[in-house]
Amino acid sequence: MPSRRSSPAPGLEDWTKPVKPSVTLPYMVDDCRIVQDPLGVVLIIGAWNYPFQLVLVGLVGAIAAGNAVVLKPSEVSPHSAQAMADAVAKYLDPQAVRVVNGAVEETTLLLEQRFDHILYTGSSHVGKIIMGAAAKHLTPVTLELGGKSPCIVDGNSDLDVVGRRVAWGRFVNAGQTCIAPDYVLALPGVEDKLVASIRKALREFYGEDPQKSPHYGRIVNKAHFNRLCKIITGNVVGGKTDEADLYIEPTILKGCTGESPAMRDEIFGPILPIVNVGSIDEAIAFINGREKPLALYVFSRDAAKCQKVADLTSSGGFIANDTLMHAAGAWQALKNARVADRLGRGRVLTCWHPSAVPLPPARAARAEPAVRRRGLLGHGRVPRQAHL
């Protein structure tokens, strides 16, 4: 058995240890344990905006838990999908991991099959379709479905710092990040100063012409480009577009309301609406009057205000005085923007099934004190590896 230091997944040996539960009187003479078994075959349907990371995070957890995996990369990023298919075929065991490429037809055929768990990252619309298909087989699902993530900015903040952090969080990957700040709720006196600070930060990040910057991305395809162009209305700061290059300049929309076109759905692009609010209480009411967000950000030097927002709202992740950084740890989301723990132990537990194993005393004395090993994974205490 490899040493713990050489384990390919730090902590996995501890997670796979049987748990001795509290038991009722009839079982007190037995050696009762809860062990973790793999679910079987897991389907992972990936997203196009981070096509490798979002698929591989789920894959690592699924195979570490002993499952076989079918990967369905997004057809919206076809070159990445083909690169993944080539790499998986070259480096991974085809009995354990396979890739299926294609579009709606192929995904529909996959969803007609009976899987033991389905993980999906993408839109709420498609999430509902996947949940409906899974329900026919009573297959459990893990969904990450995005949402409009608000960012509250208080007037007592250092707006130079706020501008840099909001600009980075909103415009990295050309705004195509699920937990990016989707709109700003600006307290009195903030909007004009914040816009100036963001524009200063954008010049520092991408130069005078972001289209020429090697660090600024493009919109993924023409359909998304056209969708985004339609919501660039009102008091526009920026807004330059180039359809041939799928380029949209980092754009700020001042003076928006809850009914503005940019406030109806998740933007998923380099456009940042600003909604002015009169107080922190008004900002909280605005957030609570909409679907629960995937992430929520607040910038304020007043710790009591930050805590008030955290206490009186509900979101998948919450950060005070920064953006995006919670993606480095385990996080959860709620309702229309929901997902199980994405990192660490959570991604493994999602793909396990706890089994109760009561062993009579005589058998318990001979039993190996570890989870049943049926594995191909090369580390010690792991459940069986399912096969395709």
C-alpha positions, -999 to +999 in steps of 0.1 A: +000+000+000+015+034-009+023+058+018+000+087+025+025+111+012+026+093-022-012+092-025-024+108-057-052+126-038-042+140-004-068+131+022-084+104+001-073+076+025-089+094+054-121+100+035-124+063+025-120+049+061-151+032+074-171+052+099-183+035+131-218+050+137-238+052+168-262+022+168-294+012+185-296-017+210-302-046+185-269-038+168-246-032+198-231-066+196-221-062+160-192-043+145-212-018+125-196+004+099-205+028+071-184+023+040-183+042+008-192+025-025-189+040-060-222+048-076-213+031-109-212+051-142-212+089-140-221+112-169-203+146-169-217+173-193-193+202-195-195+239-202-178+259-230-164+288-210-138+268-191-140+236-211-111+217-195-113+229-159-150+224-154-150+189-168-118+177-152-128+188-117-158+165-119-137+137-135-111+137-107-138+133-081-157+106-100-127+084-107-113+089-072-145+075-059-142+045-081-167+052-108-165+049-145-171+082-164-186+093-197-175+128-206-196+151-229-177+183-236-196+213-249-200+214-286-198+252-284-160+249-279-154+222-305-116+224-307-113+220-269-138+191-271-117+173-297-085+179-278-101+164-247-112+134-266-077+128-280-060+132-247-085+109-228-081+082-255-043+085-253-037+087-216-067+071-197-081+036-195-110+033-220-127+009-196-130+037-171-133+070-190-147+077-224-156+109-243-187+114-264-186+145-287-215+160-305-244+184-301-280+183-291-288+149-308-258+131-291-266+147-257-303+136-260-292+100-268-269+100-238-297+113-215-319+084-226-294+060-211-295+050-174-266+066-155-259+064-118-252+101-115-252+131-138-231+163-133-239+193-155-226+228-158-245+253-179-277+272-183-309+268-162-329+260-193-307+230-202-305+221-165-343+216-165-341+193-195-313+172-179-332+170-146-364+159-165-345+132-183-327+120-152-361+118-133-372+090-157-345+068-143-345+084-108-309+093-114-295+119-090-280+150-106-255+177-096-262+210-114-243+242-116-266+267-133-251+301-130-272+332-122-269+370-119-243+377-092-247+411-076-219+434-064-227+460-038-203+490-036-205+513-006-193+549-008-168+545+020-147+520+000-114+527-016-128+530-051-094+527-068-091+492-053-127+484-059-124+494-096-095+471-102-111+441-085-145+446-101-128+451-135-108+419-132-137+398-119-161+411-146-139+412-177-115+382-173-123+357-200-143+385-217-169+383-189-177+346-197-174+334-161-203+320-142-194+336-109-183+370-124-200+401-109-231+404-132-242+439-121-233+466-095-256+480-069-240+514-063-248+533-031-252+571-034-222+590-048-205+558-061-214+554-098-193+581-115-162+575-093-165+537-098-168+540-136-137+562-137-118+537-115-129+507-137-119+525-169-085+533-154-080+497-144-090+485-179-064+507-195-038+492-171-050+456-178-055+458-216-040+490-228-058+518-247-072+494-272-083+461-256-089+446-291-051+446-296-044+431-262-032+395-260-048+393-226-084+401-236-106+374-249-133+371-275-170+360-275-173+323-280-194+324-312-216+346-334-249+336-316-236+348-282-221+379-299-255+389-314-272+382-281-249+405-262-250+433-287-288+435-282-284+445-245-259+472-250-284+500-247-290+532-226-262+552-211-232+532-226-196+536-216-175+517-242-196+495-264-174+491-294-180+458-313-165+439-342-185+410-355-158+396-377-134+394-347-162+384-322-149+414-301-170+434-276-152+462-258-154+461-220-187+480-215-204+497-186-241+505-186-248+534-163-282+542-146-298+508-152-330+496-134-343+462-126-363+463-159-333+471-182-325+446-209-292+438-192-309+430-160-333+403-172-309+373-176-274+364-168-252+384-192-222+361-196-202+387-215-181+419-210-210+441-201-215+456-166-248+473-156-248+497-127-280+501-107-281+530-082-297+522-048-303+546-019-290+524+010-276+490+020-312+479+030-324+488-005-296+468-020-305+438+001-342+441-008-332+442-045-312+410-042-338+392-022-365+401-048-347+381-075-335+345-079-308+335-055-274+343-070-245+320-076-222+346-060-226+378-040-200+405-035-199+435-013-173+463-010-173+483+022-150+494+050-178+489+074-176+453+087-211+456+101-226+463+067-207+434+052-220+411+079-256+424+074-255+416+037-242+381+045-268+375+072-298+388+053-292+373+018-287+338+005-262+329-023-239+302-034-208+321-024-202+354-005-171+376-005-164+409+011-140+433-007-129+409-035-143+390-064-140+354-077-115+342-051-139+318-035-135+296-066-103+284-050-123+265-023-154+244-019-185+264-026-222+257-031-250+274-048-288+275-044-320+271-063-316+282-099-279+285-094-271+253-075-242+229-073-227+204-048-193+211-033-170+215-063-136+210-048-118+187-024-138+161-004-172+173-017-165+163-053-156+127-041-185+123-018-209+134-045-199+102-064-201+078-035-229+059-019-226+052+018-234+016+027-242+002+062-223-030+069-231-047+102-206-075+109-212-101+136-183-102+161-168-134+147-167-120+112-156-086+124-124-101+139-114-113+104-126-083+084-100-060+069-104-025+085-109-006+053-133+001+026-138-028+002-111-026-024-121-034-059-100-008-075-078-001-104-067+033-092-034+024-076-040+039-041-048+020-011-082+024+005-106+029-024-139+015-034-143-007-065-137+008-099-168+006-120-163-004-157-179+009-189 
